[in-house]
């Protein structure tokens, strides 16, 4: 019998294509999100979440010859991508009966008959706590729960109950009859409720420890929520991110003229200012015969989390454009965010801003 060589499997001919979570220069996040929503068949909120600075896998085992087409599609939408090289698998072959016989190359599929690229849906996960569907990650972007740990905690009580039932099915009839006597001699110890209670207590402790300290990921999620509220023109959502003891101050300039420092404001005053800003934007849009387009970008430069994990100082630069060149705000800010229960709130903000407009 003639042995034939097994085909070579080399994953170096394929790659993994990812979104970096950032937009290409010159592209507004809301415009890129709309393009991704159409390309990946997602709703706009989930598409916008792909631009939150977290890397997301778009296509695994993508043939290298198709990579350029996928990258072009995503680049046209304004999304930045990254390519991961996949590990190679060594060739596996059976001994050949006749070494002199040349190996016959397997026919290669014609690229001309290949259909156009179809971008695979983003891998998603559903939070076991709040049921939010989101790109695959560890911490829920809405409620902040550690999703793998919570699923494990929810499964543990079921396993605890299933184990004794399985063992009982395997035991003999005599052993099953002896079990009630042994339980009676022990005084009817309710071991099952105790085991379930211990598991739930451990799960609750793990959940609290996980959320008792700030992490860089949670800080970034907090600021991404603020970006979404800004683009949605939702001052109430922005106000909800402020701590009750919030204090903010800023220094402004316009067309090179120093306007001086603004008086320090509290939460009530800051919320009033945000409502007034969005009301003004709406009035300007009505006067110009349509809704004013808003562009907003924030570039976080540094996150310094305190040793106790209860607060963090964040430095970033930002750009807010209203109606193209009608009104533009460029500035830098240093802010302090604090943990409040399972939430993160903005406690202190100091900023400098330059205002320009056509």
C-alpha positions as CSV (number, residue, x, y, z in Angstrom):
1,X,0.0,0.0,0.0
2,X,1.4,3.4,-1.0
3,X,1.6,6.0,1.8
4,X,0.7,9.6,0.7
5,X,1.9,12.8,2.4
6,X,-0.7,14.6,4.5
7,X,-1.4,18.2,3.4
8,X,0.6,20.9,5.1
9,X,-1.4,23.2,7.4
10,X,0.4,26.6,7.8
11,X,-1.5,29.3,9.5
12,X,1.2,31.8,8.5
13,X,-0.9,32.2,5.4
14,X,-3.7,33.7,7.5
15,X,-3.9,36.6,9.9
16,X,-6.3,38.0,12.5
17,X,-7.7,41.5,11.7
18,X,-8.6,43.8,14.7
19,X,-10.1,47.2,15.2
20,X,-7.8,49.3,17.5
21,X,-10.7,51.3,18.9
22,X,-9.5,54.5,17.4
23,X,-10.5,56.5,14.3
24,X,-8.2,57.5,11.5
25,X,-7.0,61.2,11.4
26,X,-9.7,63.5,10.0
27,X,-12.6,61.2,10.8
28,X,-15.3,62.1,13.4
29,X,-16.2,59.2,15.8
30,X,-20.0,59.5,15.0
31,X,-19.3,59.3,11.3
32,X,-17.0,56.3,11.7
33,X,-19.5,54.6,14.0
34,X,-22.3,55.1,11.3
35,X,-20.0,53.5,8.7
36,X,-19.1,50.6,10.9
37,X,-22.7,50.0,11.8
38,X,-23.6,49.6,8.1
39,X,-20.5,47.5,7.3
40,X,-20.8,45.2,10.3
41,X,-24.6,45.2,10.5
42,X,-24.7,46.6,14.1
43,X,-26.8,49.2,15.8
44,X,-25.2,52.6,16.2
45,X,-24.6,52.3,19.9
46,X,-22.7,49.0,19.5
47,X,-20.7,50.5,16.6
48,X,-19.8,53.5,18.7
49,X,-18.6,51.2,21.5
50,X,-16.0,49.8,19.0
51,X,-14.3,53.2,19.1
52,X,-13.9,53.3,22.9
53,X,-10.1,52.6,22.7
54,X,-10.3,48.9,23.2
55,X,-9.0,46.4,20.6
56,X,-11.7,44.2,19.0
57,X,-11.2,41.1,16.8
58,X,-13.0,41.5,13.5
59,X,-11.9,38.5,11.5
60,X,-9.8,35.4,12.5
61,X,-8.0,33.1,10.1
62,X,-8.3,35.7,7.3
63,X,-6.4,34.6,4.2
64,X,-3.5,37.0,3.7
65,X,-4.4,37.6,0.0
66,X,-7.8,39.0,1.2
67,X,-6.3,41.2,4.0
68,X,-5.9,44.4,1.8
69,X,-9.5,44.4,0.8
70,X,-10.8,44.1,4.4
71,X,-8.4,46.9,5.5
72,X,-9.5,49.1,2.6
73,X,-13.2,48.7,3.6
74,X,-12.5,49.6,7.2
75,X,-10.2,52.5,6.2
76,X,-12.9,53.9,3.9
77,X,-15.2,53.9,7.0
78,X,-12.4,55.8,8.9
79,X,-11.6,53.0,11.4
80,X,-8.0,52.2,12.4
81,X,-7.0,48.5,12.2
82,X,-4.2,46.2,13.4
83,X,-3.1,42.9,12.0
84,X,-2.0,40.0,14.2
85,X,0.2,37.3,12.8
86,X,-1.2,33.8,13.6
87,X,1.2,31.1,14.8
88,X,2.3,28.6,12.3
89,X,1.6,24.8,12.6
90,X,4.5,22.5,11.6
91,X,4.0,20.3,8.5
92,X,2.7,16.7,9.4
93,X,3.3,14.0,6.8
94,X,3.3,10.2,6.6
95,X,6.5,8.3,5.3
96,X,6.4,8.1,1.5
97,X,6.6,4.6,0.0
98,X,8.6,5.9,-3.0
99,X,10.8,8.9,-2.1
100,X,11.7,9.4,-5.8
101,X,8.1,10.1,-6.6
102,X,7.6,13.9,-6.6
103,X,4.8,15.2,-4.4
104,X,1.8,16.5,-6.3
105,X,0.8,20.0,-5.3
106,X,-2.7,20.5,-4.1
107,X,-4.8,22.6,-6.5
108,X,-5.0,26.2,-5.4
109,X,-8.4,27.9,-5.5
110,X,-8.6,30.7,-8.1
111,X,-8.7,34.1,-6.6
112,X,-10.8,35.3,-9.5
113,X,-13.7,33.2,-8.3
114,X,-13.4,34.3,-4.7
115,X,-16.5,36.4,-3.5
116,X,-15.9,39.9,-2.2
117,X,-15.0,40.2,1.5
118,X,-17.8,39.9,4.0
119,X,-16.8,41.3,7.4
120,X,-17.7,38.9,10.2
121,X,-19.9,40.1,13.0
122,X,-18.1,41.4,16.1
123,X,-17.8,38.8,18.9
124,X,-20.2,39.8,21.6
125,X,-21.0,38.8,25.1
126,X,-24.2,39.4,27.2
127,X,-23.7,40.7,30.8
128,X,-25.2,38.2,33.3
129,X,-26.1,41.1,35.6
130,X,-27.7,43.8,33.4
131,X,-28.1,41.8,30.1
132,X,-26.2,44.4,28.1
133,X,-24.9,43.0,24.8
134,X,-21.4,44.3,24.0
135,X,-18.1,43.5,22.3
136,X,-16.3,40.6,24.2
137,X,-14.6,41.9,27.3
138,X,-14.1,41.2,31.0
139,X,-15.9,44.1,32.8
140,X,-19.4,45.1,31.6
141,X,-19.3,48.5,30.0
142,X,-22.7,49.5,31.5
143,X,-22.7,48.1,35.1
144,X,-19.0,47.3,35.5
145,X,-19.5,43.7,36.8
146,X,-16.7,41.1,36.2
147,X,-18.8,39.0,33.8
148,X,-16.7,35.7,33.9
149,X,-16.6,35.7,37.7
150,X,-20.3,36.3,38.0
151,X,-21.1,33.5,35.5
152,X,-18.9,31.1,37.5
153,X,-20.6,32.2,40.7
154,X,-24.1,31.6,39.2
155,X,-23.0,28.1,37.9
156,X,-21.5,27.0,41.2
157,X,-24.8,26.4,43.1
158,X,-26.1,24.3,40.2
159,X,-23.0,22.2,40.2
160,X,-23.2,21.8,44.0
161,X,-26.7,20.4,43.7
162,X,-25.9,18.3,40.6
163,X,-22.9,16.6,42.2
164,X,-24.7,14.8,45.1
165,X,-27.5,13.7,42.7
166,X,-25.0,12.1,40.3
167,X,-23.3,10.3,43.1
168,X,-26.6,9.0,44.4
169,X,-27.5,7.6,41.0
170,X,-24.3,5.6,40.9
171,X,-24.6,4.2,44.4
172,X,-26.2,0.9,45.2
173,X,-29.7,0.5,46.7
174,X,-28.2,-0.4,50.1
175,X,-26.2,2.8,50.1
176,X,-29.3,4.9,49.2
177,X,-31.2,3.3,52.2
178,X,-28.3,4.0,54.6
179,X,-28.1,7.7,53.6
180,X,-31.2,8.8,55.6
181,X,-30.0,6.9,58.7
182,X,-26.6,8.7,58.5
183,X,-28.2,12.1,58.1
184,X,-30.5,11.3,61.0
185,X,-27.5,10.3,63.2
186,X,-25.8,13.7,62.2
187,X,-28.9,15.5,63.4
188,X,-30.1,16.3,59.8
189,X,-27.3,18.8,59.0
190,X,-28.5,21.0,56.1
191,X,-25.2,20.9,54.3
192,X,-26.7,21.8,50.9
193,X,-28.0,25.2,51.9
194,X,-24.8,25.9,53.7
195,X,-22.7,25.1,50.6
196,X,-24.9,27.3,48.4
197,X,-24.7,30.1,51.0
198,X,-20.9,29.9,51.2
199,X,-20.6,30.1,47.4
200,X,-22.9,33.1,47.2
201,X,-20.9,34.9,50.0
202,X,-17.6,34.2,48.2
203,X,-19.1,35.5,44.9
204,X,-20.4,38.7,46.6
205,X,-17.0,39.2,48.2
206,X,-15.2,38.8,44.9
207,X,-17.6,41.2,43.3
208,X,-17.1,43.9,46.0
209,X,-13.3,43.5,45.9
210,X,-13.3,43.9,42.2
211,X,-15.4,47.1,42.3
212,X,-13.9,48.6,45.5
213,X,-11.0,50.0,43.5
214,X,-10.6,52.0,40.3
215,X,-8.9,50.5,37.3
216,X,-7.6,52.2,34.2
217,X,-10.2,50.3,32.1
218,X,-13.1,51.6,34.3
219,X,-11.7,55.2,34.0
220,X,-11.6,54.9,30.2
221,X,-15.2,53.6,30.2
222,X,-16.3,56.6,32.3
223,X,-14.9,59.0,29.8
224,X,-16.3,57.1,26.8
225,X,-19.7,57.4,28.4
226,X,-19.2,61.2,28.6
227,X,-18.1,61.2,24.9
228,X,-21.3,59.4,23.9
229,X,-23.5,61.8,26.0
230,X,-21.7,64.8,24.3
231,X,-22.3,63.6,20.8
232,X,-26.0,62.8,21.7
233,X,-26.4,66.4,23.1
234,X,-27.5,65.0,26.4
235,X,-26.6,67.4,29.2
236,X,-28.6,65.4,31.8
237,X,-26.3,62.4,31.2
238,X,-23.2,64.6,31.6
239,X,-24.7,66.1,34.8
240,X,-25.2,62.6,36.2
241,X,-21.5,62.0,36.0
242,X,-20.7,64.8,38.5
243,X,-20.2,64.1,42.2
244,X,-22.4,66.1,44.6
245,X,-19.3,67.9,45.9
246,X,-18.1,68.7,42.3
247,X,-16.0,71.8,41.8
248,X,-14.8,73.1,38.5
249,X,-12.8,76.1,37.2
250,X,-11.4,77.1,33.8
251,X,-9.3,79.8,32.0
252,X,-10.5,80.9,28.6
253,X,-9.2,82.8,25.6
254,X,-10.7,83.8,22.3
255,X,-8.9,84.8,19.1
256,X,-5.7,85.2,21.1
257,X,-7.3,87.5,23.7
258,X,-7.2,86.3,27.3
259,X,-10.7,86.2,28.8
260,X,-9.4,85.4,32.3
261,X,-10.3,82.7,34.8
262,X,-13.9,81.7,35.4
263,X,-15.2,81.7,38.9
264,X,-15.2,78.2,40.5
265,X,-18.6,76.5,39.9
266,X,-20.4,73.7,41.8
267,X,-22.5,70.9,40.4
268,X,-25.7,72.9,40.1
269,X,-23.9,75.7,38.3
270,X,-22.0,73.3,36.0
271,X,-25.2,71.5,35.1
272,X,-26.9,74.8,34.3
273,X,-24.0,75.8,32.1
274,X,-24.2,72.6,30.1
275,X,-27.9,73.0,29.5
276,X,-27.4,76.6,28.4
277,X,-24.6,75.5,26.0
278,X,-26.8,72.9,24.2
279,X,-29.8,75.2,24.1
280,X,-27.6,77.8,22.4
281,X,-26.3,75.2,19.9
282,X,-30.0,74.3,19.1
283,X,-30.9,78.0,18.6
284,X,-28.0,78.6,16.3
285,X,-29.0,75.6,14.3
286,X,-32.6,76.8,13.9
287,X,-31.3,80.2,12.8
288,X,-29.2,78.6,10.1
289,X,-32.0,76.4,8.9
290,X,-30.9,73.0,10.3
291,X,-29.4,71.0,13.1
292,X,-25.8,71.9,14.0
293,X,-23.3,69.1,13.5
294,X,-21.2,68.3,16.6
295,X,-17.7,66.9,16.5
296,X,-15.9,65.8,19.7
297,X,-12.6,64.2,20.3
298,X,-10.8,63.5,23.6
299,X,-7.2,62.3,23.9
300,X,-6.4,60.9,27.3
301,X,-2.7,61.4,28.0
302,X,-2.3,60.2,31.5
303,X,-4.2,58.3,34.2
304,X,-2.7,58.3,37.7
305,X,-4.7,56.0,40.1
306,X,-4.2,56.6,43.8
307,X,-2.6,53.9,46.0
308,X,-5.9,53.2,47.7
309,X,-7.7,52.8,44.4
310,X,-10.4,55.2,45.4
311,X,-9.6,58.1,43.1
312,X,-7.6,58.9,40.0
313,X,-6.2,62.0,38.3
314,X,-6.7,62.2,34.6
315,X,-5.1,64.6,32.1
316,X,-6.4,65.0,28.5
317,X,-6.7,67.3,25.6
318,X,-10.0,67.8,23.7
319,X,-11.7,69.4,20.7
320,X,-15.4,70.3,20.4
321,X,-16.5,71.6,17.0
322,X,-20.1,73.0,16.4
323,X,-21.3,73.4,12.9
324,X,-17.8,72.9,11.4
325,X,-16.0,76.2,11.9
326,X,-19.0,78.1,13.4
327,X,-17.8,77.5,17.0
328,X,-14.7,75.5,18.1
329,X,-13.3,74.8,21.5
330,X,-9.8,73.4,22.0
331,X,-8.3,72.9,25.4
332,X,-6.6,70.8,28.1
333,X,-8.0,69.5,31.4
334,X,-6.8,67.9,34.6
335,X,-9.6,66.1,36.4
336,X,-10.1,64.0,39.5
337,X,-12.5,61.1,39.4
338,X,-13.6,59.1,42.5
339,X,-15.3,55.8,43.3
340,X,-18.8,56.1,44.7
341,X,-20.3,52.7,45.4
342,X,-20.1,50.9,42.1
343,X,-20.0,54.2,40.1
344,X,-17.3,56.6,39.1
345,X,-18.0,60.3,39.4
346,X,-16.1,63.5,38.5
347,X,-15.2,65.4,41.6
348,X,-12.7,68.1,40.4
349,X,-12.0,69.7,37.0
350,X,-9.5,72.4,36.0
351,X,-9.2,73.3,32.3
352,X,-7.9,75.9,29.8
353,X,-9.9,76.5,26.6
354,X,-9.4,78.5,23.4
355,X,-12.6,79.6,21.6
356,X,-12.7,80.3,17.9
357,X,-15.4,80.6,15.3
358,X,-16.1,81.8,11.8
